Amino acid sequence: MDLRSHIRTIPDFPKPGILFYDISTLLAHPAAWRRAMEDLAERVVPYRPDALAGIESRGFLTAAPLALMLGCGFIMVRKKGKLPGRTVPLTYDLEYGTDTVEVQADAVEPGQRIVLLDDLLATGGTAAAAARLLRQVGATVPALAVIIELGFLAGRDRLDIPAEALIRYDS
């Protein structure tokens, strides 16, 4: 099955000049969504995860069902102020400013192997920050897995872990 045919592109979203790669059409097609989860599982299993961490918010859509399939835990990496209880933050640089991601302080056991998931790898800044944050709270982060990689933005160059992608756009 060609998963690429289930990805819709939306020009000028969220601002002029940006081409948005929308997975809503993939999610709406049960056979394609199942195939995407099966293909991600094949990519993730060799990293022997104890848990999967989804990066807010579309990363939740990949990590949660995949964690269920693999019989492992699911952890949320969210924007500042979105998680209840005590959290551990990490602030990182953006092209123009900073952003902060958080994880619940008790979400990770020391030494747990946690594979990061998101829908898309673009510039790699948020994924790199999420990996640093998970390590800060004691995890081992062996890899990132995504549905889509925008290769022309060279996001994997900002990562110090392997990146697995089901679909890659190079232009």
N, C-alpha and C positions, 0 to 999 in steps of 0.2 A: 504494500500500500504506500502510495506517495503522500506522506504527511504534509509536504510542502503545499500540496493542492488544498489543504484544509486551513492554511494560514491566510488571513485576510490582511491586506495592507491598506492603511488609511493615511492619505497624504495630509500634511499640514496639521498633524495632531501630535502633541498637545499645543504646538505653536507652529507658525509658518516655517517651512523648510525642513520639518521633521517628517520622516516616513515611519509611521507606527505599525509594528508587526503585532497583529491582534490574534490571540489564541482563542477568542470567544467562539469562532467558527469551528475550531478543533474540539473544544469542549462540548459543542452542540451535536457533534457527530459521534455516537456511542462507539462504533467500530474503530474509528480513527483514534478516539481518546484511549480506548483499551489498548490499541497497538502502541500508542505513544508511551503508555505506562509500562507495557511489556518491554519495549525497547529501552526505556530508562532503567528498568530493573536489571536487564542484561548488562548495562553499563555500570551500574552501582554495585551489584553483588560482589564483584572481585575486590572491592575496597573493604569488605567485611564490616559494614557499619553496625554499631550498636543502636544508633539513632540517626534520623535525618533531620536537618534544620532547614526550614523554609524561610526565605527572605521575603518580608512583607512586600506586597500582599499576594501577588500572583505566584510567588514561590510556595505559598501555602497550598495552592491548588495542585502542585506537583508533589510536594513532600508528604502531605497527609495521606493521600490514597496510596502512594508508593510505600510509605512506612507500614500501612495496614497490609499491603501485599507481601512485604518482606518480613512481617512479624517483628518489627522493631519500633522504637519510640519515635515521637515527633516533637520537635522543639521549634518555637517561634522566635525569629529574630525580627524585632519590630522597631518602628520609629519611636523616638523619645516620648514617654508619657502614655503609651498605649497598653502597657502590661501591668496587671495588678501585682501587689506585693513588692518585696524588695527586688530591685533590678541592678544590673551592672551595665553601665553605659560605655560607649566608645564613640568619640567624636572624630570625624575624619574630614579631610579637605575635598571640596568639590571644585569645579572649574572656577566658580564665582561664589565663594563662601564656604560654609561647613555644614555638615549634617551629623546627626547622632543616631546610632542604632543601639538597642538594648536587648538583653536576654534576662530572664528571671534568674535571680542569684542561685536558686536551688535546682535549676533545670539540667545541669550537667554534673555528672559524677567524674571525679578526677580519672583521667586516662581513657574516658569513653571515646570511641571512634565515631565521629559525626561527619557524615557527608552533607555538604551544603547543596540546596536545590533552589533554583529559580526558573522562571519561564524563559528568561532571555539574558544573555551576556552581551553587554554593549561595551562601555569603557572600562568596566571591571572595578571601579572604585568601591561600590557598595559590597560586592562579593569579597574583595580583599579586606575590607573593614570587618565584615561578618566573620571571616576566617580568623582575623586577629582577635576579635572579641571572644570567639569560642575558645581559642587557645588561652586567652587571658583567664578564663574561668576553669581551665584544666583539661579541655578536650584535646584530642588529636584529630586534626582535620585532614584526611587524606585526599579529598577531591571535591570538586564542584561539578554538578550535572545540571544541564539546562536543555530545554527543548530547542531553542534557537540561539545561535551565535552570530553576531554581526562582526564577521572577521575583519572587515575594513576599518573597524574602530580599534582593533588590536587590544581588546580587553584582557585576553589571556596573558599578555605581556606584563600586566600589573599584578598577576597572581603568582604565588610561590607554591601552588599546588596544580596538579593536572586538571584540565577542564574537559568534560565530556559533553558533546552536543549532538543532538539528533539531526538538526538541520543547520547548515552554515550558509550565510549569504556573504559573498565576498565583494559585492559592489552595490 
